[in-house]
């Protein structure tokens, strides 16, 4: 295990919901060590920020969050809308709400994210975080949207 994870690993809980809560708290306060402690220590972890490229591995993910935190911490709230859990994996569909100050005033942007967790030897850890710009219409908690003819 890398030394940057040593002190923060204990803070990560024993359930996927605990890891997710810790991830968003670390994001909110800009704590890179806490953030990285949420991730699995594997080469194939993946992260996609809204409108950004696919980042693979601890190095790329760490660098992206480090750059984000250098610009300040995002005022973010999250709500898990749906979960699919098995004994060794958990997939969460999440609504992230980010407060933004634009020239016209304050607004709250919606981001739709998917967080994937695997049960590892160290406990539950994040293996994927994929976030995309959302819309206000997507903020509903109705788990069964109308079927679209679009495949993907």
Secondary structure, DSSP 8 states (H G I E B T S, - for coil): --HHHHTTGGGS-SSHHHHHHHHHHHHHHT-HHHHHHTB-S-TT-EEE-TT--EEESHHHHHHHHHHHHHT----EEEEEEEEEE-SSEEEEEEEEEEEEEETTEEEEEEEEEEEEEEEETTEEEEEEEEEEE--GGGG---S-----S---
